[in-house]
Every structure is written in structure tokens, then in C-alpha cells.
Amino acid sequence: MVFKFLKSGYDKVKTALSRTSSKLTHRIKNLFQNKIDPETIDGLEQVLYEADLGVQTAQQLTESLQEKFRQNPSMTPDDLIEYLKEQLLKILEETPAPDLREPQSSEPLVILIVGVNGNGKTTSVAKIAKRLKDSGKKVLVAATDTFRAAGIEQLVTWAQRLDVDVVKGLPKSDPAAVAFDALSAAKARNADVILIDTAGRLHTKIPLMQELEKIKRTCNKVIDGSPHETWLVLDATTGQNAIDQAKIFNQFTPLTGLILTKLDGSAKGGIVFKIHQELKIPLRFIGIGEGAEDLLPFDPQSFVSALFE
């Protein structure tokens, strides 16, 4: 099962990254506009750091560029920028997102969606459901966020709008029990994929993380080996806090993918490189707007190209 990045999405990514591009690309061009020497290249480290690429990435890129310039002192500003783009692309391609397995005819693919309240988790579930349905898959969504009645209703509203099946529980009911019912229903209805929306668990609250573990154990009882994927939704505007959230979630429930939302509302697009360097977890989707079509499969080549437009 492949999530395809269509060329029609490129302009959206370019627009979403315009604030980051302005902060990064324009400053790099200004840095190199008069002359290029080791001293001006050293100034690149600060530019990259302020674009939220992180200390490690900024240092590595600057050192690599210095070495490249020593070997080729006749390089022009455009040459240096092209080399920088190549190095950035290498970072993103170090952790590629593998294709999802095609579900067996007898069981659905189970994807668990986790994250902190406010990161856009429930909306992301709905947008992924739409993408799957549009590709011809039969989708069921499960509203296991029983701590918030509004969260349940939000997902039910999306499901009705998208015309996909939904299983929900009563407010304050056991989330694991809702997951059990949802997986059982997905098997009975011959669904291809089930997306499980969980409560917006604070990553500092260990009891809530343990509840997430209970959901996973329940899934495995109904469908052996499930959940097959566990994706964490992160908010790009929170910077380093997003990295910290991912590290703690990953301790309790190993993550197989990340979804980065709100790139359109932030100048912190550089966080994508920091995520790849520090977490080594595939980035599955990026959110670049509020519309149902504005959650796009992450495409490294298009991302780097848009960043330097």
C-alpha cells in the first residue's frame, strides 16, 4: 500500500514552507552574495540553527560545506546552495518511510494514531481516512478518545462527512473496550484498514501511557500482530518540544511513523531535518493546511526543492 505524493501537492508544500524558505534561503543567499571564504561559510551554521535545524545538523552541514569548499575553492554561491540541498536530501533519505503492507483478505491493517491534545490528531485521522478511501480501501475509524466527548463527536462528524464506518464508545468508557469492538467490527465488515484515534495523552502522565499500552494489547488479542503501525502526530510549531514528545512516546509504544502538522503556520520547517537526525523514525505525512486534502505524504525531494524556492 503506497501513499503517493502528487505533483499537484508541490505548490501547496511550497506555499506552506514560504516562511521557512524566507528565513533560510534568503539569508543564505545574502551570506554568500559578496564573497565566499571559510569565514562566511562559518556564518552558515548560525543561519541553519536559527531555521530550527538543530545544533547537530547545523554543525555537520557547515563542516561538510567547508570541506567541499577547500576541495573546490572556485565554487559559486549557487554551487554551494546546490551542495547544501544535496546534503539535506541525504539526511531525509536516511530514514525512508517503507510501504505499508497490503492487508490480508481476512484481516484489516490496524494503524494506531497517538499524540498530545492540540496537535491535530483527530483531524489527521480523518484526512488519512479520506486518502485511503479515495484509493479504493474500505476504512473504519475508531473513536477511543473516551475522555473527551467532544473528541468522539469530532471524529463521528468527520466519518459521516467522509462516508466511512465509525465505532465509538460512551464518554468515560474503557478505551481498550472500544478498540476491541472496533477491531471486531472491522473484521466482520471486511474493512481493509482501521484507524484508531486515541486520547490526547500528556506524555508526562505515565498512567495514561499505560492505558495506551492496554489498547495495544487488546488489539493484538483481536488481530494477531496488531497494531501494525503506530503513528505519532506532532505539531511543527512547538519545535524542540515535539522532539521530546516523540522520544517519550517511543519509550512506551515503539513508533513506526510520524505525522507533522501545522507546517503552514510556522517558520520552523527545519524541524523536519532535526526529527530525522534525532529520532530515526520515518515521517509519513506533513500537514500544510486545514482542508481535507492538506495532509500530504512526505516526499523528501519535493520538500527540499520547495524549501529553496
NORURDA-V955562 format. One record per run of one state. SS is the DSSP state (~ for helix, > for strand, _ for the rest). FROM is the first residue (numbers start at 1). TO is the last residue. If there is no record, write none. Layout:
BEGIN
SS/FROM/TO
SS/FROM/TO
END
This chain:
BEGIN
_/1/6
~/7/16
_/17/17
~/18/32
_/33/37
~/38/50
_/51/54
~/55/71
_/72/76
~/77/93
_/94/108
>/109/115
_/116/120
~/121/134
_/135/138
>/139/143
_/144/148
~/149/162
_/163/164
>/165/168
_/169/174
~/175/188
_/189/192
>/193/197
_/198/205
~/206/222
_/223/228
>/229/235
~/236/238
_/239/239
~/240/252
_/253/256
>/257/261
_/262/262
~/263/265
_/266/270
~/271/279
_/280/282
>/283/287
_/288/294
>/295/297
_/298/299
~/300/307
_/308/309
END
